């Protein structure tokens, strides 16, 4: 798992109530990544994604391409990988 990285991205803007989580999960299914996406109480969306750095770059580019009109800001921070994570899911 040493070639896997994990990042936490917080998206803000018009990102809740517009299908952001479902679209992000659909995009994740097209990439070899794991993690989750969930709405936050402050109106932002939190996404943690894990995979090879090149796959994470492509995943985030696809999220921006699909949802960029809703994103006002995004902040990404590297975090430690989660061992034994198998899927990407929508958290409620």
CNS distance restraints for C-alpha pairs under 8 A (distance, minus, plus):
assign (resid   1 and name CA) (resid  83 and name CA) 7.77 0.50 0.50
assign (resid   3 and name CA) (resid  51 and name CA) 7.73 0.50 0.50
assign (resid   3 and name CA) (resid  52 and name CA) 5.85 0.50 0.50
assign (resid   3 and name CA) (resid  53 and name CA) 7.83 0.50 0.50
assign (resid   4 and name CA) (resid  50 and name CA) 6.44 0.50 0.50
assign (resid   4 and name CA) (resid  51 and name CA) 4.67 0.50 0.50
assign (resid   4 and name CA) (resid  52 and name CA) 4.66 0.50 0.50
assign (resid   4 and name CA) (resid  53 and name CA) 6.87 0.50 0.50
assign (resid   4 and name CA) (resid  81 and name CA) 7.03 0.50 0.50
assign (resid   5 and name CA) (resid  50 and name CA) 5.46 0.50 0.50
assign (resid   5 and name CA) (resid  51 and name CA) 5.47 0.50 0.50
assign (resid   5 and name CA) (resid  52 and name CA) 5.98 0.50 0.50
assign (resid   5 and name CA) (resid  53 and name CA) 6.10 0.50 0.50
assign (resid   5 and name CA) (resid  78 and name CA) 7.56 0.50 0.50
assign (resid   5 and name CA) (resid  79 and name CA) 7.83 0.50 0.50
assign (resid   5 and name CA) (resid  80 and name CA) 7.37 0.50 0.50
assign (resid   5 and name CA) (resid  81 and name CA) 5.92 0.50 0.50
assign (resid   6 and name CA) (resid  48 and name CA) 6.88 0.50 0.50
assign (resid   6 and name CA) (resid  49 and name CA) 5.55 0.50 0.50
assign (resid   6 and name CA) (resid  50 and name CA) 4.13 0.50 0.50
assign (resid   6 and name CA) (resid  51 and name CA) 6.58 0.50 0.50
assign (resid   6 and name CA) (resid  78 and name CA) 5.94 0.50 0.50
assign (resid   6 and name CA) (resid  79 and name CA) 5.52 0.50 0.50
assign (resid   6 and name CA) (resid  80 and name CA) 6.10 0.50 0.50
assign (resid   6 and name CA) (resid  81 and name CA) 5.06 0.50 0.50
assign (resid   6 and name CA) (resid  82 and name CA) 7.74 0.50 0.50
assign (resid   7 and name CA) (resid  48 and name CA) 5.63 0.50 0.50
assign (resid   7 and name CA) (resid  49 and name CA) 5.59 0.50 0.50
assign (resid   7 and name CA) (resid  50 and name CA) 6.54 0.50 0.50
assign (resid   7 and name CA) (resid  76 and name CA) 6.38 0.50 0.50
assign (resid   7 and name CA) (resid  77 and name CA) 5.46 0.50 0.50
assign (resid   7 and name CA) (resid  78 and name CA) 4.33 0.50 0.50
assign (resid   7 and name CA) (resid  79 and name CA) 5.42 0.50 0.50
assign (resid   8 and name CA) (resid  46 and name CA) 7.08 0.50 0.50
assign (resid   8 and name CA) (resid  47 and name CA) 5.75 0.50 0.50
assign (resid   8 and name CA) (resid  48 and name CA) 4.42 0.50 0.50
assign (resid   8 and name CA) (resid  49 and name CA) 6.70 0.50 0.50
assign (resid   8 and name CA) (resid  76 and name CA) 5.51 0.50 0.50
assign (resid   8 and name CA) (resid  77 and name CA) 5.24 0.50 0.50
assign (resid   8 and name CA) (resid  78 and name CA) 6.31 0.50 0.50
assign (resid   8 and name CA) (resid  79 and name CA) 6.63 0.50 0.50
assign (resid   9 and name CA) (resid  46 and name CA) 5.88 0.50 0.50
assign (resid   9 and name CA) (resid  47 and name CA) 5.17 0.50 0.50
assign (resid   9 and name CA) (resid  48 and name CA) 6.28 0.50 0.50
assign (resid   9 and name CA) (resid  74 and name CA) 6.52 0.50 0.50
assign (resid   9 and name CA) (resid  75 and name CA) 5.40 0.50 0.50
assign (resid   9 and name CA) (resid  76 and name CA) 4.20 0.50 0.50
assign (resid   9 and name CA) (resid  77 and name CA) 6.44 0.50 0.50
assign (resid  10 and name CA) (resid  44 and name CA) 6.63 0.50 0.50
assign (resid  10 and name CA) (resid  45 and name CA) 5.73 0.50 0.50
assign (resid  10 and name CA) (resid  46 and name CA) 4.65 0.50 0.50
assign (resid  10 and name CA) (resid  47 and name CA) 6.37 0.50 0.50
assign (resid  10 and name CA) (resid  74 and name CA) 5.46 0.50 0.50
assign (resid  10 and name CA) (resid  75 and name CA) 5.30 0.50 0.50
assign (resid  10 and name CA) (resid  76 and name CA) 6.57 0.50 0.50
assign (resid  11 and name CA) (resid  15 and name CA) 7.12 0.50 0.50
assign (resid  11 and name CA) (resid  44 and name CA) 5.62 0.50 0.50
assign (resid  11 and name CA) (resid  45 and name CA) 5.15 0.50 0.50
assign (resid  11 and name CA) (resid  46 and name CA) 6.44 0.50 0.50
assign (resid  11 and name CA) (resid  47 and name CA) 7.95 0.50 0.50
assign (resid  11 and name CA) (resid  71 and name CA) 6.31 0.50 0.50
assign (resid  11 and name CA) (resid  72 and name CA) 7.55 0.50 0.50
assign (resid  11 and name CA) (resid  73 and name CA) 5.89 0.50 0.50
assign (resid  11 and name CA) (resid  74 and name CA) 4.48 0.50 0.50
assign (resid  11 and name CA) (resid  75 and name CA) 6.80 0.50 0.50
assign (resid  12 and name CA) (resid  43 and name CA) 7.16 0.50 0.50
assign (resid  12 and name CA) (resid  44 and name CA) 4.66 0.50 0.50
assign (resid  12 and name CA) (resid  45 and name CA) 6.57 0.50 0.50
assign (resid  12 and name CA) (resid  71 and name CA) 5.79 0.50 0.50
assign (resid  12 and name CA) (resid  72 and name CA) 5.63 0.50 0.50
assign (resid  12 and name CA) (resid  73 and name CA) 5.26 0.50 0.50
assign (resid  12 and name CA) (resid  74 and name CA) 6.30 0.50 0.50
assign (resid  13 and name CA) (resid  44 and name CA) 7.07 0.50 0.50
assign (resid  13 and name CA) (resid  70 and name CA) 5.85 0.50 0.50
assign (resid  13 and name CA) (resid  71 and name CA) 4.86 0.50 0.50
assign (resid  13 and name CA) (resid  72 and name CA) 4.43 0.50 0.50
assign (resid  13 and name CA) (resid  73 and name CA) 6.61 0.50 0.50
assign (resid  14 and name CA) (resid  18 and name CA) 7.48 0.50 0.50
assign (resid  14 and name CA) (resid  70 and name CA) 4.90 0.50 0.50
assign (resid  14 and name CA) (resid  71 and name CA) 6.40 0.50 0.50
assign (resid  14 and name CA) (resid  72 and name CA) 7.48 0.50 0.50
assign (resid  15 and name CA) (resid  19 and name CA) 7.93 0.50 0.50
assign (resid  15 and name CA) (resid  20 and name CA) 5.82 0.50 0.50
assign (resid  15 and name CA) (resid  43 and name CA) 7.39 0.50 0.50
assign (resid  15 and name CA) (resid  44 and name CA) 6.46 0.50 0.50
assign (resid  15 and name CA) (resid  45 and name CA) 6.51 0.50 0.50
assign (resid  15 and name CA) (resid  70 and name CA) 5.79 0.50 0.50
assign (resid  15 and name CA) (resid  71 and name CA) 6.53 0.50 0.50
assign (resid  16 and name CA) (resid  20 and name CA) 6.46 0.50 0.50
assign (resid  16 and name CA) (resid  39 and name CA) 6.81 0.50 0.50
assign (resid  16 and name CA) (resid  43 and name CA) 6.47 0.50 0.50
assign (resid  16 and name CA) (resid  44 and name CA) 7.09 0.50 0.50
assign (resid  16 and name CA) (resid  45 and name CA) 7.14 0.50 0.50
assign (resid  19 and name CA) (resid  23 and name CA) 5.99 0.50 0.50
assign (resid  20 and name CA) (resid  24 and name CA) 6.03 0.50 0.50
assign (resid  20 and name CA) (resid  67 and name CA) 7.18 0.50 0.50
assign (resid  21 and name CA) (resid  25 and name CA) 6.12 0.50 0.50
assign (resid  21 and name CA) (resid  37 and name CA) 6.02 0.50 0.50
assign (resid  21 and name CA) (resid  38 and name CA) 6.61 0.50 0.50
assign (resid  21 and name CA) (resid  39 and name CA) 7.74 0.50 0.50
assign (resid  21 and name CA) (resid  45 and name CA) 7.86 0.50 0.50
assign (resid  21 and name CA) (resid  90 and name CA) 6.50 0.50 0.50
assign (resid  22 and name CA) (resid  26 and name CA) 6.13 0.50 0.50
assign (resid  22 and name CA) (resid  90 and name CA) 7.31 0.50 0.50
assign (resid  23 and name CA) (resid  27 and name CA) 6.18 0.50 0.50
assign (resid  23 and name CA) (resid  63 and name CA) 8.00 0.50 0.50
assign (resid  23 and name CA) (resid  66 and name CA) 7.94 0.50 0.50
assign (resid  24 and name CA) (resid  28 and name CA) 6.11 0.50 0.50
assign (resid  24 and name CA) (resid  37 and name CA) 7.39 0.50 0.50
assign (resid  24 and name CA) (resid  63 and name CA) 6.27 0.50 0.50
assign (resid  25 and name CA) (resid  29 and name CA) 6.27 0.50 0.50
assign (resid  25 and name CA) (resid  36 and name CA) 7.84 0.50 0.50
assign (resid  25 and name CA) (resid  37 and name CA) 7.34 0.50 0.50
assign (resid  25 and name CA) (resid  88 and name CA) 6.73 0.50 0.50
assign (resid  25 and name CA) (resid  89 and name CA) 6.49 0.50 0.50
assign (resid  25 and name CA) (resid  90 and name CA) 6.71 0.50 0.50
assign (resid  26 and name CA) (resid  30 and name CA) 7.02 0.50 0.50
assign (resid  27 and name CA) (resid  31 and name CA) 7.10 0.50 0.50
assign (resid  27 and name CA) (resid  59 and name CA) 6.95 0.50 0.50
assign (resid  27 and name CA) (resid  62 and name CA) 6.96 0.50 0.50
assign (resid  27 and name CA) (resid  63 and name CA) 6.91 0.50 0.50
assign (resid  28 and name CA) (resid  32 and name CA) 7.52 0.50 0.50
assign (resid  28 and name CA) (resid  33 and name CA) 6.46 0.50 0.50
assign (resid  28 and name CA) (resid  34 and name CA) 7.63 0.50 0.50
assign (resid  28 and name CA) (resid  59 and name CA) 6.56 0.50 0.50
assign (resid  28 and name CA) (resid  88 and name CA) 6.73 0.50 0.50
assign (resid  29 and name CA) (resid  33 and name CA) 7.75 0.50 0.50
assign (resid  29 and name CA) (resid  88 and name CA) 7.41 0.50 0.50
assign (resid  31 and name CA) (resid  55 and name CA) 6.55 0.50 0.50
assign (resid  31 and name CA) (resid  59 and name CA) 6.59 0.50 0.50
assign (resid  32 and name CA) (resid  51 and name CA) 6.60 0.50 0.50
assign (resid  32 and name CA) (resid  55 and name CA) 6.78 0.50 0.50
assign (resid  33 and name CA) (resid  49 and name CA) 6.47 0.50 0.50
assign (resid  33 and name CA) (resid  50 and name CA) 5.36 0.50 0.50
assign (resid  33 and name CA) (resid  51 and name CA) 4.72 0.50 0.50
assign (resid  33 and name CA) (resid  52 and name CA) 7.72 0.50 0.50
assign (resid  33 and name CA) (resid  55 and name CA) 7.14 0.50 0.50
assign (resid  33 and name CA) (resid  56 and name CA) 7.26 0.50 0.50
assign (resid  33 and name CA) (resid  87 and name CA) 7.55 0.50 0.50
assign (resid  33 and name CA) (resid  88 and name CA) 6.93 0.50 0.50
assign (resid  34 and name CA) (resid  49 and name CA) 5.73 0.50 0.50
assign (resid  34 and name CA) (resid  50 and name CA) 5.17 0.50 0.50
assign (resid  34 and name CA) (resid  51 and name CA) 6.66 0.50 0.50
assign (resid  34 and name CA) (resid  85 and name CA) 6.60 0.50 0.50
assign (resid  34 and name CA) (resid  86 and name CA) 6.15 0.50 0.50
assign (resid  34 and name CA) (resid  87 and name CA) 4.79 0.50 0.50
assign (resid  34 and name CA) (resid  88 and name CA) 4.34 0.50 0.50
assign (resid  34 and name CA) (resid  89 and name CA) 7.91 0.50 0.50
assign (resid  35 and name CA) (resid  47 and name CA) 7.50 0.50 0.50
assign (resid  35 and name CA) (resid  48 and name CA) 5.24 0.50 0.50
assign (resid  35 and name CA) (resid  49 and name CA) 4.55 0.50 0.50
assign (resid  35 and name CA) (resid  50 and name CA) 5.90 0.50 0.50
assign (resid  35 and name CA) (resid  85 and name CA) 7.30 0.50 0.50
assign (resid  35 and name CA) (resid  87 and name CA) 6.34 0.50 0.50
assign (resid  35 and name CA) (resid  88 and name CA) 4.41 0.50 0.50
assign (resid  35 and name CA) (resid  89 and name CA) 6.44 0.50 0.50
assign (resid  36 and name CA) (resid  47 and name CA) 5.74 0.50 0.50
assign (resid  36 and name CA) (resid  48 and name CA) 5.43 0.50 0.50
assign (resid  36 and name CA) (resid  49 and name CA) 6.60 0.50 0.50
assign (resid  36 and name CA) (resid  88 and name CA) 5.13 0.50 0.50
assign (resid  36 and name CA) (resid  89 and name CA) 4.67 0.50 0.50
assign (resid  36 and name CA) (resid  90 and name CA) 5.56 0.50 0.50
assign (resid  36 and name CA) (resid  91 and name CA) 6.40 0.50 0.50
assign (resid  37 and name CA) (resid  45 and name CA) 7.03 0.50 0.50
assign (resid  37 and name CA) (resid  46 and name CA) 5.66 0.50 0.50
assign (resid  37 and name CA) (resid  47 and name CA) 4.24 0.50 0.50
assign (resid  37 and name CA) (resid  48 and name CA) 6.44 0.50 0.50
assign (resid  37 and name CA) (resid  88 and name CA) 7.97 0.50 0.50
assign (resid  37 and name CA) (resid  89 and name CA) 6.56 0.50 0.50
assign (resid  37 and name CA) (resid  90 and name CA) 5.09 0.50 0.50
assign (resid  37 and name CA) (resid  91 and name CA) 5.98 0.50 0.50
assign (resid  38 and name CA) (resid  45 and name CA) 5.70 0.50 0.50
assign (resid  38 and name CA) (resid  46 and name CA) 5.41 0.50 0.50
assign (resid  38 and name CA) (resid  47 and name CA) 6.53 0.50 0.50
assign (resid  38 and name CA) (resid  90 and name CA) 5.99 0.50 0.50
assign (resid  38 and name CA) (resid  91 and name CA) 4.96 0.50 0.50
assign (resid  38 and name CA) (resid  92 and name CA) 6.14 0.50 0.50
assign (resid  39 and name CA) (resid  43 and name CA) 6.88 0.50 0.50
assign (resid  39 and name CA) (resid  44 and name CA) 6.19 0.50 0.50
assign (resid  39 and name CA) (resid  45 and name CA) 4.53 0.50 0.50
assign (resid  39 and name CA) (resid  46 and name CA) 6.29 0.50 0.50
assign (resid  39 and name CA) (resid  91 and name CA) 7.91 0.50 0.50
assign (resid  39 and name CA) (resid  92 and name CA) 7.25 0.50 0.50
assign (resid  40 and name CA) (resid  44 and name CA) 5.33 0.50 0.50
assign (resid  40 and name CA) (resid  45 and name CA) 5.57 0.50 0.50
assign (resid  40 and name CA) (resid  46 and name CA) 6.60 0.50 0.50
assign (resid  49 and name CA) (resid  56 and name CA) 7.08 0.50 0.50
assign (resid  49 and name CA) (resid  88 and name CA) 7.79 0.50 0.50
assign (resid  50 and name CA) (resid  56 and name CA) 6.97 0.50 0.50
assign (resid  50 and name CA) (resid  81 and name CA) 6.77 0.50 0.50
assign (resid  50 and name CA) (resid  82 and name CA) 7.95 0.50 0.50
assign (resid  51 and name CA) (resid  55 and name CA) 6.23 0.50 0.50
assign (resid  51 and name CA) (resid  56 and name CA) 6.04 0.50 0.50
assign (resid  52 and name CA) (resid  56 and name CA) 6.30 0.50 0.50
assign (resid  53 and name CA) (resid  57 and name CA) 6.21 0.50 0.50
assign (resid  54 and name CA) (resid  58 and name CA) 6.34 0.50 0.50
assign (resid  55 and name CA) (resid  59 and name CA) 6.04 0.50 0.50
assign (resid  56 and name CA) (resid  60 and name CA) 6.11 0.50 0.50
assign (resid  57 and name CA) (resid  61 and name CA) 6.17 0.50 0.50
assign (resid  58 and name CA) (resid  62 and name CA) 6.16 0.50 0.50
assign (resid  59 and name CA) (resid  63 and name CA) 6.28 0.50 0.50
assign (resid  60 and name CA) (resid  64 and name CA) 6.21 0.50 0.50
assign (resid  61 and name CA) (resid  65 and name CA) 6.10 0.50 0.50
assign (resid  62 and name CA) (resid  66 and name CA) 6.10 0.50 0.50
assign (resid  63 and name CA) (resid  67 and name CA) 5.76 0.50 0.50
assign (resid  63 and name CA) (resid  68 and name CA) 7.27 0.50 0.50
assign (resid  64 and name CA) (resid  68 and name CA) 4.48 0.50 0.50
assign (resid  64 and name CA) (resid  71 and name CA) 7.80 0.50 0.50
assign (resid  67 and name CA) (resid  71 and name CA) 6.59 0.50 0.50
assign (resid  68 and name CA) (resid  72 and name CA) 7.94 0.50 0.50
